[in-house]
Amino acid sequence: MAGARPPVRVSQVQSPADLRRHELEELHNAQLSKLKGAWREGVFKQSMMDAHRSAISCLHLSGNCLLSGGFDGIIKEWQLPGGTMVRSLGGHTSAVRGVWSDREVYYSGSEDCLIVAWDPLTGKQFRSINCFTPIRALAGDAAAGRLYTGHSDRSLRAYKSGADGGDLEIFKLKGAHSGAFTALSLVQGSDGHLLISTDERGECRLWDLGVNFLKSEK
């Protein structure tokens, strides 16, 4: 129609939360693109290290420090990139299923039901937590000061980490999986941290670790 006015476009003002979510998504996409490019175009060097007496069950990388746990019940600390073994940590009576470090404390979880905290300077134990159920997976969140454990009885639990954490259990979720846990991994989501878990039946679950979740599952 002649003389008709063009439609007026109304710009939408994004909230600070939306802007932050958009920034995190762009950062995640950039990091993912960089990682994919490195795998496609990078040159990789393989190093062999004489590690454990039996199969390795878990690994954790923190800076230039690599922690490994084995079915021999031993935790080993390695210095990278050379692959020099720094020390062996012995104290578990069954397979070590998870290792993690916040650089101030080393943690290990085992099928002997114990979470053990180690002094990275001396390699000595200074605290242990008895979960009374075999541990099959372990992950940590340094910012929140929490340890997460997955168990053979299918329960998911969280504990306060740190040298003064005591035996404080934050929450316990029974029947979190249809089978025994096999792995836990913490990832950064757009609204906070997410926890990925898997079990021996091939199931994978994603957990939102927001405040509401922790309150509802105590």
Protein Blocks (a to p, Z undefined) as FASTA:
>chain_A
ZZiacdddddddddfklmmmmmmmmmmmmmmmmmmmmmmmmccddddddfbfbdcfbdcd
ehjaccdddfkopacddddfkopafbdcdhbfbdcfbdcdehlaccdddfkopacdddfk
nopafbdcdehiacfbdcddfknopacdddfkopacdddedjklmjadfbdcehkbfbdc
fbdcddddfkbccdddddfkopacdddfbfklmmmmZZ
